[in-house]
Amino acid sequence: MLVGFVNVARDGGVHAFVLDTCVHAEHQRKGIATALVGRAAELARARGAEWLHVDFEPQLEGFYRGCGFRESAAGVMRFGGEA
């Protein structure tokens, strides 16, 4: 059974991006997602990334702040639907 995963994408340069951090509902709140993001950060750094980015929903702010992410200025463009 897959318990959790996190994807990391690279831009080919110094930026890496955390995507789709997920832990099965039965295994949440045990530190698994924090460990996955921490390991992803270690690997991104080891492979030459200088920056690790993440976008998240407001309810996940505490989680990602706890993982070491800090606030930054960013922009977003939505295609279709409401703004």
FIVO-574671 format. One record per atom (N, C-alpha, C): z, x, y; residue in one letter; residue number from 1; chain. Coordinates in nm, 2 decimals, padded with zeros to 4 digits. Layout:
<recs>
     c3     c1     c2 r   k c
      Z      X      Y A NUM A
...
</recs>
This chain:
<recs>
     c3     c1     c2 r   k c
  00.00  00.08 -00.12 M   1 A
  00.00  00.00  00.00 M   1 A
  00.00  00.09  00.12 M   1 A
 -00.09  00.06  00.21 L   2 A
 -00.09  00.13  00.34 L   2 A
  00.02  00.07  00.43 L   2 A
  00.11  00.16  00.47 V   3 A
  00.22  00.12  00.55 V   3 A
  00.19  00.13  00.70 V   3 A
  00.12  00.23  00.75 G   4 A
  00.09  00.24  00.89 G   4 A
 -00.02  00.34  00.91 G   4 A
 -00.08  00.34  01.03 F   5 A
 -00.18  00.43  01.06 F   5 A
 -00.20  00.44  01.21 F   5 A
 -00.26  00.55  01.26 V   6 A
 -00.30  00.56  01.40 V   6 A
 -00.43  00.64  01.40 V   6 A
 -00.52  00.59  01.49 N   7 A
 -00.65  00.66  01.51 N   7 A
 -00.64  00.75  01.63 N   7 A
 -00.70  00.86  01.63 V   8 A
 -00.72  00.95  01.75 V   8 A
 -00.86  00.98  01.76 V   8 A
 -00.92  00.95  01.88 A   9 A
 -01.05  00.99  01.91 A   9 A
 -01.05  01.10  02.01 A   9 A
 -01.16  01.18  02.01 R  10 A
 -01.17  01.30  02.10 R  10 A
 -01.30  01.28  02.18 R  10 A
 -01.30  01.34  02.30 D  11 A
 -01.42  01.33  02.38 D  11 A
 -01.50  01.46  02.37 D  11 A
 -01.46  01.55  02.28 G  12 A
 -01.53  01.67  02.26 G  12 A
 -01.49  01.78  02.35 G  12 A
 -01.40  01.74  02.44 G  13 A
 -01.34  01.84  02.54 G  13 A
 -01.19  01.84  02.53 G  13 A
 -01.12  01.82  02.64 V  14 A
 -00.98  01.84  02.64 V  14 A
 -00.90  01.71  02.63 V  14 A
 -00.97  01.60  02.61 H  15 A
 -00.90  01.47  02.61 H  15 A
 -00.91  01.40  02.47 H  15 A
 -00.80  01.35  02.43 A  16 A
 -00.79  01.27  02.30 A  16 A
 -00.73  01.14  02.34 A  16 A
 -00.75  01.04  02.25 F  17 A
 -00.71  00.90  02.28 F  17 A
 -00.65  00.84  02.16 F  17 A
 -00.53  00.79  02.17 V  18 A
 -00.46  00.71  02.07 V  18 A
 -00.52  00.57  02.06 V  18 A
 -00.55  00.53  01.94 L  19 A
 -00.61  00.39  01.92 L  19 A
 -00.54  00.33  01.80 L  19 A
 -00.52  00.20  01.81 D  20 A
 -00.48  00.12  01.69 D  20 A
 -00.36  00.16  01.62 D  20 A
 -00.25  00.21  01.69 T  21 A
 -00.13  00.23  01.62 T  21 A
 -00.08  00.10  01.55 T  21 A
 -00.05  00.11  01.42 C  22 A
 -00.02 -00.01  01.35 C  22 A
  00.07  00.02  01.23 C  22 A
  00.17 -00.06  01.21 V  23 A
  00.26 -00.05  01.10 V  23 A
  00.28 -00.19  01.04 V  23 A
  00.27 -00.20  00.91 H  24 A
  00.29 -00.32  00.84 H  24 A
  00.42 -00.39  00.88 H  24 A
  00.42 -00.52  00.90 A  25 A
  00.53 -00.59  00.95 A  25 A
  00.66 -00.57  00.87 A  25 A
  00.65 -00.55  00.74 E  26 A
  00.77 -00.53  00.66 E  26 A
  00.84 -00.39  00.68 E  26 A
  00.76 -00.30  00.75 H  27 A
  00.81 -00.16  00.77 H  27 A
  00.83 -00.13  00.91 H  27 A
  00.82 -00.22  01.00 Q  28 A
  00.84 -00.20  01.14 Q  28 A
  00.98 -00.17  01.18 Q  28 A
  01.00 -00.10  01.29 R  29 A
  01.14 -00.07  01.35 R  29 A
  01.21  00.02  01.26 R  29 A
  01.14  00.11  01.19 K  30 A
  01.20  00.22  01.11 K  30 A
  01.16  00.36  01.16 K  30 A
  01.09  00.37  01.27 G  31 A
  01.05  00.50  01.32 G  31 A
  00.91  00.54  01.27 G  31 A
  00.85  00.46  01.19 I  32 A
  00.72  00.51  01.13 I  32 A
  00.61  00.52  01.24 I  32 A
  00.60  00.43  01.33 A  33 A
  00.50  00.43  01.43 A  33 A
  00.52  00.55  01.52 A  33 A
  00.65  00.57  01.56 T  34 A
  00.68  00.69  01.64 T  34 A
  00.65  00.82  01.57 T  34 A
  00.67  00.83  01.44 A  35 A
  00.64  00.95  01.37 A  35 A
  00.49  00.97  01.36 A  35 A
  00.41  00.86  01.34 L  36 A
  00.27  00.86  01.34 L  36 A
  00.21  00.91  01.47 L  36 A
  00.26  00.86  01.58 V  37 A
  00.21  00.90  01.71 V  37 A
  00.25  01.04  01.74 V  37 A
  00.37  01.08  01.70 G  38 A
  00.41  01.22  01.72 G  38 A
  00.32  01.32  01.64 G  38 A
  00.29  01.28  01.52 R  39 A
  00.20  01.37  01.43 R  39 A
  00.06  01.37  01.49 R  39 A
  00.01  01.26  01.54 A  40 A
 -00.12  01.25  01.60 A  40 A
 -00.12  01.34  01.72 A  40 A
 -00.02  01.34  01.80 A  41 A
 -00.01  01.43  01.92 A  41 A
 -00.01  01.58  01.88 A  41 A
  00.06  01.61  01.77 E  42 A
  00.06  01.75  01.72 E  42 A
 -00.07  01.80  01.68 E  42 A
 -00.14  01.71  01.61 L  43 A
 -00.27  01.75  01.56 L  43 A
 -00.38  01.75  01.67 L  43 A
 -00.37  01.66  01.76 A  44 A
 -00.46  01.66  01.88 A  44 A
 -00.45  01.79  01.95 A  44 A
 -00.32  01.83  01.98 R  45 A
 -00.30  01.96  02.05 R  45 A
 -00.35  02.08  01.97 R  45 A
 -00.32  02.08  01.84 A  46 A
 -00.36  02.19  01.76 A  46 A
 -00.51  02.20  01.75 A  46 A
 -00.58  02.09  01.78 R  47 A
 -00.73  02.10  01.77 R  47 A
 -00.79  02.11  01.91 R  47 A
 -00.71  02.15  02.01 G  48 A
 -00.76  02.18  02.14 G  48 A
 -00.75  02.08  02.25 G  48 A
 -00.70  01.96  02.22 A  49 A
 -00.68  01.86  02.33 A  49 A
 -00.57  01.91  02.42 A  49 A
 -00.59  01.89  02.55 E  50 A
 -00.49  01.92  02.65 E  50 A
 -00.42  01.79  02.71 E  50 A
 -00.49  01.68  02.68 W  51 A
 -00.44  01.55  02.73 W  51 A
 -00.45  01.45  02.62 W  51 A
 -00.35  01.37  02.60 L  52 A
 -00.35  01.26  02.51 L  52 A
 -00.33  01.13  02.58 L  52 A
 -00.42  01.04  02.57 H  53 A
 -00.42  00.91  02.65 H  53 A
 -00.39  00.79  02.56 H  53 A
 -00.34  00.69  02.61 V  54 A
 -00.32  00.56  02.54 V  54 A
 -00.33  00.45  02.64 V  54 A
 -00.39  00.34  02.60 D  55 A
 -00.39  00.21  02.67 D  55 A
 -00.30  00.12  02.58 D  55 A
 -00.22  00.04  02.64 F  56 A
 -00.14 -00.05  02.56 F  56 A
 -00.11 -00.18  02.64 F  56 A
 -00.07 -00.28  02.56 E  57 A
 -00.03 -00.41  02.62 E  57 A
  00.11 -00.39  02.68 E  57 A
  00.15 -00.47  02.78 P  58 A
  00.28 -00.46  02.85 P  58 A
  00.40 -00.46  02.75 P  58 A
  00.39 -00.53  02.65 Q  59 A
  00.51 -00.54  02.56 Q  59 A
  00.53 -00.41  02.48 Q  59 A
  00.43 -00.32  02.48 L  60 A
  00.44 -00.19  02.41 L  60 A
  00.48 -00.07  02.50 L  60 A
  00.50 -00.10  02.63 E  61 A
  00.53  00.00  02.72 E  61 A
  00.65  00.08  02.68 E  61 A
  00.76  00.02  02.64 G  62 A
  00.88  00.09  02.60 G  62 A
  00.86  00.18  02.48 G  62 A
  00.78  00.13  02.38 F  63 A
  00.75  00.21  02.27 F  63 A
  00.67  00.34  02.31 F  63 A
  00.57  00.33  02.38 Y  64 A
  00.49  00.44  02.42 Y  64 A
  00.56  00.54  02.52 Y  64 A
  00.64  00.48  02.60 R  65 A
  00.72  00.57  02.69 R  65 A
  00.82  00.65  02.60 R  65 A
  00.88  00.58  02.50 G  66 A
  00.96  00.65  02.41 G  66 A
  00.90  00.76  02.33 G  66 A
  00.76  00.75  02.31 C  67 A
  00.69  00.85  02.24 C  67 A
  00.65  00.97  02.34 C  67 A
  00.68  00.96  02.46 G  68 A
  00.66  01.06  02.56 G  68 A
  00.54  01.04  02.66 G  68 A
  00.48  00.93  02.65 F  69 A
  00.37  00.90  02.74 F  69 A
  00.43  00.86  02.88 F  69 A
  00.36  00.90  02.98 R  70 A
  00.41  00.87  03.12 R  70 A
  00.30  00.79  03.19 R  70 A
  00.34  00.72  03.30 E  71 A
  00.24  00.64  03.37 E  71 A
  00.14  00.73  03.43 E  71 A
  00.02  00.67  03.44 S  72 A
 -00.09  00.74  03.51 S  72 A
 -00.19  00.64  03.57 S  72 A
 -00.26  00.69  03.67 A  73 A
 -00.36  00.60  03.73 A  73 A
 -00.48  00.59  03.64 A  73 A
 -00.54  00.48  03.62 A  74 A
 -00.66  00.46  03.53 A  74 A
 -00.73  00.34  03.58 A  74 A
 -00.85  00.33  03.54 G  75 A
 -00.94  00.22  03.57 G  75 A
 -00.99  00.16  03.44 G  75 A
 -01.03  00.03  03.45 V  76 A
 -01.08 -00.04  03.34 V  76 A
 -01.19 -00.14  03.39 V  76 A
 -01.29 -00.16  03.31 M  77 A
 -01.40 -00.25  03.34 M  77 A
 -01.41 -00.34  03.22 M  77 A
 -01.40 -00.47  03.25 R  78 A
 -01.41 -00.57  03.14 R  78 A
 -01.56 -00.63  03.14 R  78 A
 -01.61 -00.64  03.02 F  79 A
 -01.75 -00.70  03.01 F  79 A
 -01.73 -00.84  02.95 F  79 A
 -01.77 -00.94  03.02 G  80 A
 -01.76 -01.08  02.97 G  80 A
 -01.62 -01.13  02.98 G  80 A
 -01.60 -01.26  02.96 G  81 A
 -01.46 -01.32  02.97 G  81 A
 -01.40 -01.31  03.10 G  81 A
 -01.27 -01.34  03.11 E  82 A
 -01.20 -01.34  03.24 E  82 A
 -01.15 -01.20  03.27 E  82 A
 -01.13 -01.17  03.39 A  83 A
 -01.08 -01.04  03.44 A  83 A
 -00.94 -01.01  03.40 A  83 A
</recs>
